[in-house]
Amino acid sequence: MNALEFNEEVWEKGRELYRDMPWRSNTEPYFVLVSELMLQQTQVDRVILKFELFIGTFPTIADLATAPLSEVLRIWSGLGYNRRAKFLHEAARKVAAEYNGKIPDTYEGLVNLPGIGPNTAGAILAYSFNQPVVFIETNVRTVYFHHFLEDQSLVTDAELKALATKTIDKEHPREWYWALMDYGSFLKKQGAGRIDKSSHYKKQAPLKGSLREIRGLILKALATKDHTERGLRNQLPDDERFEQALMALKNEGFVTQTDGRLHLTR
């Protein structure tokens, strides 16, 4: 398949499979920033309801920057991977302090924010600022594997970026990536475009039995009310990981102890 045929196929599938999402209806940088962090390792259907609640609570990046971390974690509760919420909160505060409240429109500025790596920065530049940048994520990998690399293994993102650079629609990058995302999601559901062929692919570790599981339970309990350590222990299942998880949450700034009571950091 040549580049022209590939582009035609992606655009056709993009029109056919288009998914409406709140961060597509409104592509302002703050909405895209929130959605991109929420979508890391989380399915779109789960994200939409939480996104709407989050934006309803913190309508602007200024609202997020001035909110206590405890409130951010409370709204985030149930979505998992709570470091993303903390990164988002820290990014908002950095935007307020160093960028006059405006999310930067350059790669250098974006990767300077907490929690923003190269691909998240690329997504924000494409979706919010309609810049023809090249970035790679799971659905993008899936489409390129399916059409160009079906017989190869251990493909690097550098190889994928070379293909993406040759095929990107520079006039309509935002809509192009929407089409790639929707097509890639469809292919994954069909079992096509094996992303385990990527040298960058890492299978997500199961939640059950992990330290992440007990961390999440601690944060969920504290999102409801403050507890003494004994009260918190009694509320949660007996688990030998409790001490390690609680200590890590304190060290990372998620949980604070005041006058003998544990609470989400305010």
KOLVO-949264 format. One record per residue (C-alpha): residue in one letter; residue number from 0; x, y, z. Coordinates in Angstrom, 2 decimals. Layout:
BEGIN
REC  type  seq     east    north       up
REC     A  NUM        X        Y        Z
...
# end
This chain:
BEGIN
REC  type  seq     east    north       up
REC     M    0     0.00     0.00     0.00
REC     N    1     1.39     3.41    -0.94
REC     A    2     0.92     6.63     1.05
REC     L    3    -1.98     7.91    -1.08
REC     E    4    -3.93     4.67    -0.74
REC     F    5    -3.25     4.63     2.99
REC     N    6    -4.50     8.19     3.43
REC     E    7    -7.67     7.45     1.52
REC     E    8    -8.30     4.35     3.63
REC     V    9    -7.74     6.18     6.92
REC     W   10   -10.00     9.07     5.95
REC     E   11   -12.74     6.68     4.84
REC     K   12   -12.53     4.73     8.10
REC     G   13   -12.36     7.96    10.08
REC     R   14   -15.65     9.16     8.62
REC     E   15   -17.26     5.76     9.13
REC     L   16   -16.05     5.20    12.70
REC     Y   17   -16.04     8.76    14.08
REC     R   18   -16.65     8.94    17.84
REC     D   19   -18.05    12.10    19.40
REC     M   20   -16.23    13.18    22.55
REC     P   21   -16.43    16.36    24.65
REC     W   22   -12.77    17.20    24.03
REC     R   23   -13.42    17.01    20.30
REC     S   24   -16.47    19.27    20.49
REC     N   25   -14.31    21.78    22.35
REC     T   26   -10.61    21.55    21.53
REC     E   27    -9.37    24.26    23.88
REC     P   28    -5.98    23.26    25.32
REC     Y   29    -7.24    22.76    28.87
REC     F   30    -9.91    20.28    27.77
REC     V   31    -7.39    18.37    25.67
REC     L   32    -4.80    18.37    28.46
REC     V   33    -7.31    16.90    30.93
REC     S   34    -8.55    14.31    28.44
REC     E   35    -5.06    13.21    27.41
REC     L   36    -4.00    12.51    30.99
REC     M   37    -7.27    10.75    31.73
REC     L   38    -6.97     8.59    28.61
REC     Q   39    -3.56     7.23    29.58
REC     Q   40    -4.26     3.52    30.21
REC     T   41    -8.01     4.12    30.50
REC     Q   42   -10.79     3.42    27.98
REC     V   43   -12.73     6.29    26.38
REC     D   44   -16.11     5.17    27.76
REC     R   45   -14.82     5.30    31.33
REC     V   46   -13.17     8.66    30.78
REC     I   47   -16.13    10.59    29.34
REC     L   48   -18.24    10.63    32.52
REC     K   49   -15.27    11.44    34.74
REC     F   50   -14.11    14.14    32.31
REC     E   51   -17.50    15.84    32.43
REC     L   52   -17.50    15.74    36.25
REC     F   53   -13.93    17.05    36.38
REC     I   54   -14.59    19.94    33.99
REC     G   55   -17.85    20.71    35.77
REC     T   56   -15.90    21.03    39.02
REC     F   57   -12.84    22.80    37.58
REC     P   58   -14.13    24.64    34.46
REC     T   59   -10.82    26.38    33.76
REC     I   60    -7.17    25.70    34.35
REC     A   61    -7.17    28.60    36.82
REC     D   62    -9.88    26.82    38.84
REC     L   63    -7.77    23.66    38.87
REC     A   64    -4.61    25.53    39.85
REC     T   65    -6.27    27.13    42.89
REC     A   66    -8.06    23.97    44.05
REC     P   67    -6.58    21.87    46.87
REC     L   68    -5.05    18.56    45.77
REC     S   69    -7.49    16.76    48.07
REC     E   70   -10.44    18.01    46.01
REC     V   71    -8.73    17.04    42.75
REC     L   72    -8.10    13.53    44.06
REC     R   73   -11.68    13.28    45.32
REC     I   74   -13.10    14.09    41.88
REC     W   75   -10.56    11.78    40.20
REC     S   76   -11.39     8.90    42.56
REC     G   77   -12.40     5.74    40.71
REC     L   78   -10.41     6.49    37.57
REC     G   79    -7.20     4.92    38.87
REC     Y   80    -3.53     5.79    38.34
REC     N   81    -3.88     8.72    40.75
REC     R   82    -0.42    10.07    39.90
REC     R   83    -2.07    11.43    36.76
REC     A   84    -4.35    13.63    38.90
REC     K   85    -1.38    14.94    40.87
REC     F   86     0.57    15.63    37.67
REC     L   87    -2.43    17.46    36.21
REC     H   88    -2.77    19.57    39.33
REC     E   89     0.95    20.40    39.33
REC     A   90     0.83    21.23    35.62
REC     A   91    -2.06    23.64    36.20
REC     R   92    -0.13    25.39    38.96
REC     K   93     2.97    25.66    36.79
REC     V   94     0.91    27.11    33.92
REC     A   95    -0.51    29.69    36.34
REC     A   96     2.90    30.55    37.79
REC     E   97     5.11    30.48    34.70
REC     Y   98     2.90    30.84    31.61
REC     N   99     0.47    33.54    32.65
REC     G  100    -2.33    30.98    32.91
REC     K  101    -2.08    29.86    29.28
REC     I  102    -1.08    26.35    28.26
REC     P  103     1.99    26.66    25.99
REC     D  104     1.64    26.00    22.27
REC     T  105     5.19    24.72    21.79
REC     Y  106     6.67    21.28    22.30
REC     E  107     9.38    22.66    24.59
REC     G  108     6.84    24.44    26.75
REC     L  109     4.54    21.43    27.03
REC     V  110     7.19    18.86    27.99
REC     N  111     8.28    21.29    30.71
REC     L  112     4.98    20.61    32.48
REC     P  113     4.64    17.75    34.99
REC     G  114     3.24    14.55    33.52
REC     I  115     3.61    15.69    29.89
REC     G  116     5.86    13.46    27.79
REC     P  117     6.68    13.70    24.08
REC     N  118     3.55    11.93    22.83
REC     T  119     1.16    13.78    25.13
REC     A  120     2.75    17.03    24.03
REC     G  121     2.30    15.99    20.40
REC     A  122    -1.35    15.16    20.98
REC     I  123    -2.02    18.57    22.54
REC     L  124    -0.25    20.36    19.68
REC     A  125    -2.26    18.41    17.10
REC     Y  126    -5.68    18.48    18.74
REC     S  127    -5.67    21.96    20.29
REC     F  128    -3.37    23.93    18.03
REC     N  129    -3.87    21.93    14.81
REC     Q  130    -0.12    21.61    14.30
REC     P  131     1.11    18.85    11.93
REC     V  132     3.34    17.18    14.49
REC     V  133     4.15    13.48    14.58
REC     F  134     3.44    11.52    17.74
REC     I  135     2.93     7.83    18.43
REC     E  136     0.46     6.16    20.77
REC     T  137    -1.30     2.81    20.92
REC     N  138    -4.02     3.40    18.32
REC     V  139    -1.58     5.05    15.92
REC     R  140     0.74     2.05    16.26
REC     T  141    -2.16    -0.29    15.59
REC     V  142    -3.07     1.35    12.27
REC     Y  143     0.50     1.44    10.95
REC     F  144     1.20    -2.12    12.02
REC     H  145    -1.94    -3.28    10.26
REC     H  146    -1.13    -1.61     6.95
REC     F  147     2.65    -1.56     6.75
REC     L  148     4.28    -3.80     9.35
REC     E  149     2.11    -6.87     9.70
REC     D  150     5.01    -9.27     9.13
REC     Q  151     7.58    -7.49    11.30
REC     S  152     8.33    -7.69    15.01
REC     L  153    10.05    -5.45    17.54
REC     V  154     9.33    -2.33    15.54
REC     T  155    10.63     0.88    17.11
REC     D  156     8.71     4.12    17.38
REC     A  157    11.45     5.73    15.29
REC     E  158    10.41     3.47    12.39
REC     L  159     6.77     4.33    12.96
REC     K  160     7.54     8.05    13.09
REC     A  161     9.25     7.80     9.71
REC     L  162     6.08     6.29     8.25
REC     A  163     3.86     8.80    10.05
REC     T  164     5.93    11.70     8.75
REC     K  165     5.45    10.51     5.17
REC     T  166     1.70    10.01     5.51
REC     I  167     0.40    12.73     7.86
REC     D  168    -2.18    15.12     6.43
REC     K  169    -0.44    18.43     7.06
REC     E  170    -3.50    20.50     6.15
REC     H  171    -5.87    18.75     8.57
REC     P  172    -3.72    17.22    11.33
REC     R  173    -6.39    17.41    14.03
REC     E  174    -8.97    15.48    12.03
REC     W  175    -6.29    13.14    10.70
REC     Y  176    -5.35    12.00    14.18
REC     W  177    -9.02    11.64    15.12
REC     A  178    -9.38     9.31    12.15
REC     L  179    -6.28     7.33    13.14
REC     M  180    -7.53     7.02    16.72
REC     D  181   -10.98     5.80    15.77
REC     Y  182    -9.67     3.42    13.15
REC     G  183    -7.02     2.08    15.53
REC     S  184    -9.61     1.51    18.26
REC     F  185   -11.74    -0.42    15.78
REC     L  186    -8.80    -2.56    14.64
REC     K  187    -7.87    -3.45    18.22
REC     K  188   -11.41    -4.67    18.87
REC     Q  189   -11.08    -6.86    15.77
REC     G  190    -7.78    -8.30    17.03
REC     A  191    -5.81    -6.67    14.21
REC     G  192    -2.71    -4.49    14.24
REC     R  193    -0.82    -6.34    16.96
REC     I  194     0.80    -3.70    19.19
REC     D  195     2.84    -6.37    20.98
REC     K  196     5.10    -6.18    17.92
REC     S  197     6.26    -2.79    19.13
REC     S  198     9.57    -2.72    20.97
REC     H  199     7.94    -0.09    23.20
REC     Y  200     4.93    -2.22    24.12
REC     K  201     4.50    -3.06    27.79
REC     K  202     1.56    -5.13    28.94
REC     Q  203    -0.32    -3.39    31.72
REC     A  204     0.26    -5.10    35.05
REC     P  205    -2.91    -6.50    36.65
REC     L  206    -4.45    -4.39    39.40
REC     K  207    -5.41    -7.37    41.56
REC     G  208    -2.65    -8.16    44.04
REC     S  209    -0.57    -5.09    43.18
REC     L  210     0.62    -2.30    45.46
REC     R  211    -1.38     0.01    43.20
REC     E  212    -4.54    -1.76    44.31
REC     I  213    -4.11    -0.98    48.03
REC     R  214    -2.93     2.57    47.22
REC     G  215    -6.16     3.11    45.35
REC     L  216    -8.25     1.75    48.23
REC     I  217    -6.50     4.08    50.70
REC     L  218    -7.09     7.14    48.52
REC     K  219   -10.71     6.16    47.89
REC     A  220   -11.34     5.85    51.64
REC     L  221    -9.69     9.19    52.39
REC     A  222   -11.63    10.87    49.58
REC     T  223   -14.75    10.24    51.68
REC     K  224   -13.45    11.38    55.08
REC     D  225   -10.37    11.67    57.29
REC     H  226    -9.27     8.67    59.37
REC     T  227    -6.92     7.69    62.11
REC     E  228    -4.45     5.10    60.89
REC     R  229    -6.20     2.44    62.95
REC     G  230    -9.60     3.49    61.61
REC     L  231    -8.31     3.37    58.07
REC     R  232    -6.82    -0.09    58.62
REC     N  233   -10.12    -1.33    60.02
REC     Q  234   -12.05    -0.01    57.03
REC     L  235    -9.83    -1.76    54.48
REC     P  236    -9.23    -5.48    53.95
REC     D  237    -6.40    -6.87    56.07
REC     D  238    -3.42    -6.55    53.76
REC     E  239     0.32    -6.75    54.41
REC     R  240     0.88    -4.10    51.73
REC     F  241    -0.95    -1.42    53.76
REC     E  242     2.10     0.00    55.56
REC     Q  243     4.21     0.21    52.40
REC     A  244     1.39     1.76    50.39
REC     L  245     0.54     4.36    53.05
REC     M  246     4.18     5.34    53.52
REC     A  247     4.61     5.79    49.76
REC     L  248     1.48     7.94    49.54
REC     K  249     2.79    10.16    52.34
REC     N  250     6.24    10.46    50.76
REC     E  251     4.76    11.34    47.36
REC     G  252     2.55    14.06    48.82
REC     F  253    -0.84    12.41    48.32
REC     V  254    -1.60    11.89    52.02
REC     T  255    -0.85    14.03    55.06
REC     Q  256    -1.25    13.28    58.77
REC     T  257    -2.45    16.13    60.99
REC     D  258    -3.16    15.76    64.72
REC     G  259    -3.20    12.01    64.39
REC     R  260    -5.62    11.90    61.48
REC     L  261    -4.83    10.96    57.88
REC     H  262    -6.29    13.05    55.07
REC     L  263    -5.71    13.81    51.41
REC     T  264    -3.15    16.60    51.05
REC     R  265    -4.87    19.94    50.96
# end
